[in-house]
Amino acid sequence: DLAAPGGAFFSAEDADSLLAHGKPEHAEGAFYVWTRAEIDAALAPADAALVCAHFGVEAAGNVPAELDPQGEFTGKNILMQRGPLAATAQALGLEPEVAVGKLVAALETLRAVRGKRPRPHLDDKIITAWNGLMISALARAAVSSAECLADVRDGYRAAAVRAAEFIE
């Protein structure tokens, strides 16, 4: 979302965005947070159960009150992986490979639903130092031996090269 034409990276998206459903008010994180009801409406029951278990989604929201002094996240959930997918799969009686496929498909569905929400404003400044950090992170990921990065190393390398060439 922050990739700029030419290979660099923009600086940020605003934290606030318009509330979904055409409401004119702004809300902290409105584009990215979910209610349990929104997840239940978007996914089949078993898929919603998997997503909610894996990302700690709760009907009352998963943001502790002490971290939300203005109450902006009451009833909202920030999707945060709570543990290994293998543990979630075991708790739900699923084979790990099946859980991976179901979770990937569910996240694609949620991305499509989120894509209909008003996007936050893009801060399109290109900051050289921040791009340097991004280039470094992408380059490290591209040469990592971590198994989970096997399918994306080439993409990370290409993005690092494009950004470095832009900065140069």
Secondary structure, 3 states (H helix, E strand, C coil): CCECCCCCECCEECCEEECCCCCCCEEECCCCCECHHHHHHHCCHHHHHHHHHHHCCCCCCCCCHHHCCCCCCCCCECCCCCCCHHHHHHHHCCCHHHHHHHHHHHHHHHHHHHCCCCCCCEECCCCHHHHHHHHHHHHHHHHCCCHHHCCCHHHHHHHHHHHHHHHC
